[in-house]
Amino acid sequence: MDKDAKHKRAMEKQKAQVDKTIASANQERGVSVLLTGNGKGKSSSAFGMVIRALGYGQKVGVVQFIKGEQLSGEEIYLREKCPDVFLYQMATGFTWDTQDRSSDIDAAKKTWGYAKKLLTDASFDLVVLDELTYMLAYQYLDEDEVVNAIKNRPHQQSVVLTGRGGGSALREVVDTVSEVKEIKHAFRAGIQARKGVDY
């Protein structure tokens, strides 16, 4: 058998498998996605989904935990070009900057209040909870409350959660878990974070 015929047979087999998988996916509802791991690109991936949803004219809400003291390209773009996107940031910076646990807990709870409202509002097609997992890891938020809000959100609403870790309860309740693994990072070689790439 020549290479072309072998390739055709392999692709026919692959197409049949893909078609079978597509046909078996018969539920129409919003999905929950957890982007986790120690690699770069979790928030970037979530904002890619924001752009995708906006391309379809969908209503989007973004709540960022931890971030907010330093401007980011995505924040600038959303505020200037996408005023219809709801954007709230905890705006305390990283926990190692504040070094004030009780203040961080208060800020996390206030920020969670905005997130919780989005998770009950059926008019939002996509909700992004950026860096939420840290709030659970540091026990700033009640895990059961967060998990139940994600589980009981409107049927057609999708939610994307980002951050390292997050715990087994969160992994259990979401539909898709993707882990971003660091293989190599420019920062570890002494290269400064780059505007437009890292923030």
ZABA-519608 format. One record per residue (C-alpha): residue in one letter; x, y, z. Coordinates in steps of 0.02 Angstrom, whole numbers, padded with zeros to 5 digits, always signed. Layout:
// ZABA-519608
AXYZ...
// end
This chain:
// ZABA-519608
M+00000+00000+00000D+00073+00170-00049K+00084+00319+00070D-00066+00411-00005A-00182+00260+00012K-00120+00227+00189H-00147+00409+00236K-00323+00408+00161R-00371+00253+00259A-00304+00328+00422M-00398+00491+00394E-00560+00397+00353K-00543+00302+00515Q-00507+00461+00612K-00655+00553+00532A-00773+00411+00578Q-00716+00421+00759V-00734+00611+00764D-00907+00603+00684K-00960+00473+00813T-00899+00582+00957I-00989+00736+00888A-01150+00638+00866S-01144+00577+01047A-01131+00755+01115N-01317+00791+01125Q-01328+00911+01275E-01353+01095+01239R-01300+01199+01389G-01165+01314+01456V-00999+01238+01505S-00880+01267+01649V-00694+01270+01615L-00548+01270+01737L-00381+01328+01669T-00248+01281+01795G-00066+01228+01811N+00100+01315+01841G+00127+01374+01662K+00099+01542+01577G-00059+01570+01477K-00209+01529+01586S-00280+01705+01590S-00228+01733+01410S-00330+01581+01359A-00480+01644+01458F-00469+01813+01371G-00460+01722+01205M-00631+01650+01249V-00691+01826+01292I-00645+01883+01116R-00727+01728+01042A-00890+01760+01136L-00889+01944+01087G-00868+01891+00906Y-01038+01806+00920G-01117+01958+01002Q-01129+01873+01171K-01137+01963+01338V-00978+01942+01442G-00930+01977+01621V-00752+01970+01691V-00704+01972+01874Q-00519+01973+01915F-00457+01918+02085I-00280+01971+02139K-00239+02071+01982G-00279+02253+01957E-00141+02363+02028Q-00036+02354+01869L-00124+02392+01705S-00136+02249+01583G-00167+02254+01396E-00329+02157+01412E-00396+02280+01541I-00350+02430+01432Y-00431+02350+01280L-00592+02300+01368R-00614+02469+01452E-00579+02569+01293K-00648+02458+01154C-00777+02348+01239P-00875+02456+01361D-01018+02330+01361V-00908+02200+01446F-00932+02202+01634L-00759+02210+01714Y-00722+02213+01900Q-00550+02194+01977M-00505+02161+02157A-00363+02285+02128T-00258+02237+02278G-00114+02165+02178F-00034+02001+02227T-00051+01932+02403W+00137+01941+02428D+00124+02129+02396T-00014+02167+02520Q+00046+02051+02660D-00117+02087+02750R-00227+01932+02763S-00381+02012+02840S-00380+02153+02711D-00359+02026+02571I-00506+01923+02638D-00617+02078+02642A-00566+02122+02464A-00595+01943+02406K-00769+01938+02483K-00816+02104+02405T-00753+02044+02235W-00843+01877+02255G-01004+01976+02281Y-00989+02042+02102A-00946+01869+02036K-01094+01791+02125K-01213+01917+02045L-01148+01872+01872L-01170+01687+01910T-01356+01715+01941D-01387+01830+01793A-01447+01730+01643S-01415+01877+01526F-01228+01842+01537D-01173+01710+01411L-00993+01700+01475V-00920+01739+01646V-00732+01737+01676L-00670+01723+01855D-00485+01758+01833E-00367+01696+01972L-00514+01632+02076T-00421+01475+02127Y-00302+01572+02239M-00450+01633+02342L-00493+01452+02380A-00313+01397+02408Y-00286+01537+02535Q-00459+01505+02610Y-00514+01684+02579L-00680+01621+02512D-00793+01478+02565E-00762+01333+02445D-00939+01262+02460E-01016+01430+02419V-00907+01451+02265V-00935+01273+02203N-01124+01286+02228A-01132+01453+02136I-01041+01376+01987K-01149+01221+01992N-01313+01318+02004R-01279+01457+01879P-01403+01485+01735H-01417+01334+01620Q-01349+01418+01463Q-01212+01518+01548S-01030+01467+01527V-00897+01505+01657V-00708+01504+01645L-00601+01495+01803T-00414+01522+01805G-00269+01502+01926R-00155+01371+01999G-00232+01232+02100G-00410+01261+02154G-00441+01099+02245S-00527+00936+02204A-00705+01001+02235L-00684+01132+02100R-00608+01007+01979E-00752+00889+02013V-00891+01014+01976V-00824+01088+01813D-00846+01010+01641T-00672+01040+01571V-00504+01049+01659S-00349+01101+01562E-00178+01108+01642V-00047+01229+01575K+00125+01157+01613E+00283+01262+01621I+00425+01189+01520K+00531+01346+01508H+00502+01529+01554A+00596+01683+01494F+00583+01764+01666R+00690+01625+01742A+00827+01673+01618G+00825+01852+01679I+00715+01921+01539Q+00594+02055+01595A+00406+02035+01575R+00355+02102+01406K+00212+02224+01375G+00088+02144+01254V+00149+01968+01294D+00156+01951+01483Y+00037+02090+01533
// end
